[in-house]
Structures are given as structure tokens and as C-alpha cells.
Amino acid sequence: MSVRPFPGRRAVLRGSLAASAALTLPTALGAAPAFARSGRPEARWGVQTGDVTRESGLVWVRSDRPARMIVETSATESFRNPRRWHGPLLGEGTDFTGTTRLRGLPSGEQIHYRVLLADPDDPRRTSEPVTGTFRTVPARRRDGVRFVWSGDLAGQGWGINPDIGGYRIFDTMARLDPDFFLFSGDTVYADGPIAPTATLPDGRIWRNVTTEEKSKVAETLSEFRGTFRYNLLDENLRRFNAQVPSIVQWDDHEVRNNWYPGQRIADTDTRYTEKSVDVLAARARRAFSEYFPMSTLRPGAREGRVYRVLRQGPLLDVFVLDMRTYRNANSPGTETVDPQGILGREQLEWLKRELARSRAVWKVIAADMPIGLVVPDTGEGRKNIEAVAQGDPGAPLGRELQIAELLRFIKHRRITGTVWLTADVHHTSAQHYQPSRAAFGDFEPFWEFVSGPLNAGAFPASALDDTFGPERVFVKAPTASNVSPAEGYQFFGEVDIDGDSGELTVRMREQDGTVLFTKTLRPGLAGQ
């Protein structure tokens, strides 16, 4: 087994990142910035990096007032002879957020960076630097790849609780020193207000950090922006963001539970004065693009998309799906013809092309919803299906038709090394899909691994649909619904690809890092 060096990163966490971790956030931080005419700009929300490649990376920051973003990089944390990058002017148009792309970086190296914010009227007046680090994608196979994934943050009213140390799961993930974090959707809960307290079943009181924007469902652009700011109040998350790059996708709760294009909110739902989900989704998408650094989605741009492929060296390509933007309306899922499905035709054809041209040993399909677990949509009294599987164990119907088309394509093009990772259902499990058990058998065996939530209510295990022959090899879930994070049931997954053997090992972990289940897959096999 190969051992990767991580030059300087541990020292960085003890040293330069301490400045970011020690930020003191005032109680009014959730509000819009106050425009003080004196003093220097401040980057109170920490820094993030995203969509890192062999020679580039995106660095994100938010200012408390108009400012010019400046990034300096160095091969060492001493920042001798730094390289300087002049970023955008941060202003009201992007809620004072901005992203700078760093290009021409050495592959497979630890990059140390610091962000400064300069007063646009007096460039000599700059903020205190906020520091971070990330590792560029290696060009060599022997370096291996390690990453973590999960989803579902601050859902069902369970927010940042100072009594339990906030979002502690991010510190646990950081200790594994991953190359990146795959954030598998439900990055926020725009439809989930956060109250100051909640009473637990045993009578204990759960306390939340609260903000004005999180006191109601998000409808305006300002409220959506406040929803994305909320999670950054947590120092564990800010510390994690400064150490670990992210690959981010979205699902429904960035907008509204179980939404689909063209949906109208019922008049009986008095929480919303804006009844067009398309209007809400456009505002949410803008806030999403402002608060996460993404290579294919820029703030304010009319064009752009969430789905993309991130090439992580010879061992791994990550195919990020968007199972929300292009889907058809939720229905019982019994259609015998369904060309749009859950991905839309354009995204499906893109995925086929990119899978066929991939030369990576492993192809991780990052889905924001599972394909063999039944996820119902019972809103407004209808018995509709929210994900793919509809509970009929027979031949593919509805959205299953599109997944069957994809699985058939993977088999007939002899594409090896596909692994599905997802979140969404608020428990953790591992499913093995086998054609000999399936009603539809024209595919090669594969695995789907489910993790989450990060800090949200936990729910019982979902039912399986036998159309693609899943066998649940592992599951951990509560027997009750909406179990609070105080009771546990918070999960993430780890993927470790060995540079020597090429083997991919998945470990399903609890919030404290305890390994619940391990599966090692061998490279180059058509199905396993």
C-alpha cells in the first residue's frame, strides 16, 4: 500500500489556519453587512476552495463591505516570495462574495494561500489575511486519492447547537486529511426555519444559533443568501473549508422540499407568498453560485450548470449529476415512455459521452438521490415518487427507464469502475446491484453507497425496489423519524484509492469517525 506525503498540512492546521478558526463572530453576523466608513474590510466568513484540478483551483471569500479580493500563494506556509492574484471587486451584486481562479499551479503539491481584502478607495488599507491550504490533483497514479462525502446539513430545524460543539462532524472528516469533500446536496435547508430551541423526546432542550433570515422559509434573494450564510457561522465548518476543497452539488432543499421545474405551491401553504417554484429556484441558484466556488456556475451568469466532471488524476474521475434542474414533474412513476426522466436528455447524453471518454481507473457517479431506494413525495396528498425507484419490482417504468438506458450503455461500452455515491435519505447504507436478482438485467453489477446526514434529522431506512436487483448489504438507521443529532445517526463516507494496487476502499463512518462498514473493490473488472 502506498503512503502519500502531506507536506506541511498538519502544521498548517496548528498554525496558520488557527487565525481562521479563531475568528469571533458577532451575534449580528447573519445580517447584511454594515457599511462602516472607517476601519479595514474583514473576511469573517473564512475561505473556501473548490473544483481543484492538476494546475488550478477556485478560492472563495466574503467581505463585510465593498473590497478588492487579493490572493497570495506560496509553496510554504512562511509565504516567502508569494505569487499574487488580483481577484474581483466584491460588492452588493454578489452579496460581497467573490471567487478567484488560480492557474498555473504545480500538480500534486500542497498550495498555501492567503486572502486579503483591499479598500477600493485606498488599496493600502487591507484586511487581516485569512489563510488556507489545498493539494492540487496529482499527475502520478502512485499518489493515490482519498476523499469524503456526505450531505444534508441543518435540516428539520436542527441547526448549530453550541451545547454540543456545533457541526463537529467536519472536524472528524478533517482529521482524515482528505484531498476533497464531495458535498452531495441539501447543502442548506432554505425551506427549514431554525427556531431558538426545540424540545427533545426526553425533555431536554436543544438550542440553536439563529438569524433573522433563518426564522422563515426563504423566498427573496436576500433570504436565500442568508440561508447560505447561516452554516458559515459554525467554526468547525469554516476550519474545514480552509483545509479541504469541495466538490458541491445541489438537490431540493436549496430551494424547497421535493421541488421540480414548473411546480406551483398550493395556496394552502401559507408559508410562501411566492407560489412559483421556478422563481424561487432562480433566486436559490444565484445564492448557491455566490456561496460555493464552482467551475461551471458563476454568480449572475445566465449560462452555467451544476453537472460537470472533475478529473482527479489517473485513478479517479468524479461525475457530478444534477437530478433536480432538468427532471420532469413528480408522478407515480408508472410511465412506459419517459424521455426526460430525472436527468433530462441533454445531461444524460453528456454523462454517456464523458463516461465513454474517461480513462480513469474509477468513475464515481455523484448522484444527489439514490436510484434503488424508494423516496416518496406525499406532498399535497398525492402518492408521487420523488427519486427514481417507485416500488414496483417489475420492468423499468417512469424515471427508471432513463437509469436502465444508462446502465445498458455502461455495459455495452465496457466501461469499468463505476461507483455510485449519494446522500438525501438521512441514513447510511450500501447496496449491491446484481442483474441476476433484477427484473431488468442488461447491466453489469455495481455498488451504490449512501451517507448522511451531516447535521439534520435522521430517518428510518428506505424500502428497496427490485427493478435493478439491489441487495442491502449494510444499513444503519433509526427506527423513528426525525431523530435529532443529539441522538447520533450522523454519517459520512470515506473513499481511499490505493496508488499501488488501484483498489478502492469505501468506509462508512459515524460522526465520531467510527467505521461501521468497509468494502474494497478491485480495479478493471466489468462488474463486482
N, C-alpha and C positions, 0 to 999 in steps of 0.2 A: 504494500500500500504506500502510495507516495505521500510525502509530508510537504505541505506548502508553507513557505515563509510568509509572514505578515509583517513586513518591516515597519516598525515604529508605531503600529496601530494601538497596541496596548498602552504604550507610553503616551500616545495622543489622548487616549481616554482619561488617563490620570492627570494629564497636564493641560494641553491647550483646549480640549473640549470642556474642561471644567468651567471655563468662562461662560460657555453657552448653558451648561447645566445650572450654573449659579444665578441665572437671571431671575430677578424678583419681579413678578408680575403684579401690578396693582389690581385692585378689585374691579376697576372700570375698564380693564383691558379688552373686554369683549365688545366695547362700544367703538364707534367710528373714531378715527384719530382726532385729537385736538391739535389745532394749528398754533403751537407756541411760536412766537416770533423770535424768541431768544433760545440759546442753547443749541445743541447739535442733534442731528437726526439719530434715532435709535432703531435697532433691529431686534425688538423684544420677542419676536416670534421664532427666533432661531433661523436655521438654514436647512435646506434640503438639497439632495441631488437625485437626478432621475435619468432613466434611459441611457445609462453609461454604455459606451462601446469600446473598441480597442484603442481609439485615439480621441474620443470626445466624451463630454458629459455636460449635463444641464445643471446649473446651480441656481437655486431659488432663494429669495428673501422677501420680507415685507418691512416697509418703513412705517414710522409713525407720522410721517409728513412728506411733502414732496422732496425728492432726493435723487441724485445720480448714483446708480449702482456701480460699484467698482469691485472686481475680484482679483486677488493676487494668488498665484500658485507657486509651489516650491516642492522640490524633491525631499526636503527635510522640514521638520517642524520648527526649525530655527528661522526659516524664511530668509536665509541669506540669498541674495541675488534673485529676488522673486520676479516672476513674469506677471505683468499687469494686463487686465482685460477691462475695457470700458463697456459697461452694460447700459441698459435703457434708463431713461428718466422715469422715475416712479411717481405716479400721480393718481388722481381720482378715477381716471378711466379704467384702471386695473385694480382699484381698491388698494393702491400703493404697494402692490406686489410686482415682482419682475423676475425674469429668468435670463441668465447669460449662458450661452453655449461656449464651452471651452474646447478648442480644436487643436489638433497637432500634438496631442499628449502621447507619451510613450506607452506602449501596450504592456499589460501585466505589471504595472508599477503602482505603488502607493502614492497618491496625489494628496498633498496637503494644501488647503486653501483657506483664505480668509476673505470675508466680505466687509467692505466699508461703504458707508452711505455719505455722500458729499452734498452739502448745501448747494443747490443750483445757483444761488446768488453769490456764494462765497465758497468756492471749492476747497479752500484751505480749512474750512470748518467741517470736519468729518466725524462720523460716529466712532465709538469704540469698535474694534474689529470683532466679528463673530467667526469662529473657526470651525472647520470640519475636515473630513478626510474621506476618500473613497479609493477603491482599487479599480483601475481600468481592466477591461476584458483581456485575458491572456491570449497570445497568439499560439502558445505551445500547449499541446494536449496534456503534457505531464503535470501541469499546474493544477489540474482538477477544478471543480466548481462546487461551491456549497451555497445554498440559499434556503430561505424560509418563506412560508406563505401562510396566509390566513385572511379573514375578512370579518365584517360585522362589528363595527366599533360604535359604542354609545347608543345602543338600541333599546327599545322598550322602556325608556325612561331611566335607564341605569347609566349615569354619567360619571364624571370624575369625582370619586369619593376620597377625600383626603384622609379619612379614618383608616382606609386600607392601603394607603400609599399611591392612589391614583391607578394609572394604567401600568401596573407592574410587569405585565407580560412583555412589554417592549424591552425592559431591562434583561429579562430572561433570554429573549431572542438575540439581543446584542451580545450576550456572553458567548454565544456560539460563533461569533465572528463571521457572519455570512457575507458573501460577496454582494448580495442584494436581497431585497424583500419584495415578494410578489403580493401586492395588496389586491385581493380577489373580489373587490366590490363591496357595496354598502360601507363605503369609507366614512360616511356620515349618515345620520338619520334626520333628513330635513323634515320629515313628517312626524317626528317623535319629540315633542316638547320635553324639557328637563325641569322637573319641579325641585324645589329645595330639599324635600325629604320624601321618603317612601317607607311604609311600614312593612317589615318582613313577616313571614308566616309565624315566626316565634315571638313576635312583638318588638324585636329590635328595630331601631330606626336607621335607615340608610340615608346618608347625607350626600347631596350633590353640590358641586360648584355650579353656579347658574349665571346666565347672562340674559340680557333683555331679548336678544334675537332668538334664544332657545326657549322662550316662555310660550311660544305658539308654533304652529306649523309654518314652514317657510313658504311665502308667496311672492314677495317682492325680491328684486335683485339684492337689496341690502340685507334682507333676512337670510337669503341663501348664502351670501358671503359670511354673515355672522355664524351660520351653521358650520361652515368650513373652518372658521377661526376658532370655534369652541374647542376642538380637540387639541389645538396647539397651546391651550392653557396648561396642558399636562407636561411636566418637566421630563417625565420618562420618555414621552414621545419626542420631545424636542431633542433630547440627548441621543435617542436612537436615530433620528433624522440626520444628525450631524455626523454619524458614524456609518450608516448603512444606506446605500442608494435604493431607490424604489422603482418598481415597475407597477404602474397603477392601472386599474380598470374600474368601470362603474357598473352598478346594477340598478335596482329600483329605488332604494331609499335615499339616494342622492336627489331624488325628485319626490316620489310618493309611492307607497306600498303597491306593488303589482301593476305598475303603470305600463301602458303601451301607447304607441302613436295614435292620435286621433281620439283618444278617450275623453269623455266628458264626465266631470264629477257630479254626482247626483245632488239635486237641490237639498236633499235631506241631510247631507254632510255640511253642517253649518260652520265647520272649522274653516272652510275655504270660501272666500268671496270670489276668487278667480276660479272659474269652472273648467277652463280649457287646460288639459294636461300638456298640450303642445306648448302653450305659453309658459307654463311652469318649467317644462323640460328645457326650453331655450335659456331661461334665466339660470337654472341649475347648471347647465352645460357651461355657461360663461363663468360662473363662480368656480366650477370644477377646474376649468382650464387656467384660472388665475391662481389657484391654490396648490396645484401639483405641476411639477416640471415634466412635460411630455413632449416628445419629439414630433408628434403628428397633430397636435392640438394646441394652437396658440391663442392667447386671450384676445377676444374681439374679432378674430378672423372668421369670415363666413364659411370658408372651406376648412376641412380638417376632420379627423376621425379618431376614435378611441382604438379601434382594432389595428394591429401592427405586429411586426415580428422583430424581436430583439435577439441579435446573434451574439452568443456568449462564448465564442471560441469554438474550437474543433469538436468539443464534446456536446454542445447544447445550443439549440435554438428555442426561444420562447415565443409561442404564437398566442398573442393576446386577443381574445374574442370580445365582441360587443353583442350580447344576446338580448339587448334592450331596445336599441335605437331603430332597428330595421324589422322587428318582429311584426307578425300580424296580431289581430285582436285576440285576447284570451277567449277560449271557447272550450267546449267539452273535449275537443281534440279527436273527433271521430271522422274527420275529412279523409276521403280516399285520394284526393289530389290536393297538394299544398305546396305550390312552388315558392312561396315567400318564406314560410316556416319561421324559425326563431332567429335566423341569421340574415335573411334576405338573400336574394340570388347573387348580388354583386360580391358580398362578403364571402359567401360560400365558394364562389369561383376563385376569389383571391386566395382563400385558405388552401384550396386544392393546388393552385399553382405554386404557392410558397412551400407547401409540404413536399411537392414533387421535386423542387429545385434545391431543397435543403440537403446539405452534405454533412450535417452534424450527426453525431452518433445517436443523440437523444433529441426527440422533438416533444417538448412539453406543450400541450394544448391547455392554455389557461382559460377555463370557462368560468363565467360568473354564475352559472347554475349547473346543477348535476343533470346527467342525461338519463339515468336509470332509476332515480328516486322520484316518487310521485309527490309533486308540490302543488297542492290545490289552491285555487283562487275562489274563495267562497264569498267575496265581497258582493254587496247588493243582492244577496240571496241566490246568486247563480252558482251552479256547480261546474265551474270552469277550471281549466288547467293553467297554472302559472309557468311551469317549466316545459319539459319535453314529454316525459312519460305521463300517460293518462290512466294507467291502472288496468288497461285491457292487455292481457298477456299474449294476445294473438299477433298477427302480422302488423307491420308498422301502419299507423294511422296518424293524421294530423302532423304535428311537428316531428314526429318520429320518422316520417318519410325522408326528411332532409338529412337527419343523422344517419339513416340507413344508406342514403346516397353517398355520404362522406365516408362511412366505414367501408363500403364496397370499393370506392375509389382507392382508399389506402391499401386494401388487399390486392387489387388487381394491378396497381402500380408498384407493388412490392416495396412499400415504404415501411421501414422498420423503426423501432424505438419510439413509438408514440405512447405518451403517458398523459392522462387527463388529471388536472388538478382543479379543485373548485372549493367553494365555501357555501354560503347562503342559508343552509338549513339548521345552523346553530347546534350542531353536534359533530362528532368526528367519526369517520368510518372509512373502510377500504372495501371496494367492490371489484371482483374479478369477473370480466365478461367473457363468456365462452360460447361459441356457436353451437356446440353440441347440446347446450341447455336452452337454446334460443328458438323462438318462433321464426325469426329472421336469421339465417345462418351464413350469409355471404360476407363474412368478415373474419379477420384474424383475432385471436384472443388479445385482450388488453386490460389494463388496470385503470381504475378511477379512485382517487384519494380525496376525501372531503375533510376540511378542517374548519375551525372557528366555533364560537365567536371569540373575538378579542376582548371585548368588554360590552356584553349585551346579554339579554335573556337567553337561557338555554332551553331547548325543546326536545321532546321525545324523537326517537329515530323515525325517519320517514319510511313508508312502505315501498317495496321494490316492485318494479314492473318487469315481467319475464320476457318481453319482446326481444331484448338483446342478451338474455341469459345471464343476468348478474347473480353472483353469489356473494353475500356479505360475509367477508372473512373476519372482519373486526368492526366493532362499534362500541362507542361509549356515549351514552346519552342519559339524561334524567328521565324519570317516569312521569313527572309533572311538567306543565308548560310554564314558560317564562320564569325559570329558576334564576335567581339573581347571581351576579358574580361573587357575592359573599359566600355562596354555597359551592363554589368551584365550577366545574364544567366549562372552563375557558380553555381553548385549544389552539395550537398552531402545528404546522408540519415542517419538517426539515428534509431537504434533498441534498445528498452528498454523492457526487460523481467522482470516482477514483481515477486519477490521471494515468495510472499504470494499467489497471485491468479494464478500465472503462465501465465498471459496474456502477449501477445507480442504486443507492440505498435510500429508502424513504423511512423516516421515523416520525410517528405520530406522537406529539408531546402535549403534556398538560401545562398549565400556566407556570408552574414552578420548574419546568424542564424535564419532569419525569417522563421517560419513554414508555408509552403504552403498547406500541406495536411497531415492528420492524419488518420490512420486506426489501430484499435485494434482487434486482433484475439484471440479467446478463445482456450485454450489448450484441447487436447484429442478428437477433432472432426475429423471425417474421411474426411470431406470437408467443406469449408465455403467460 
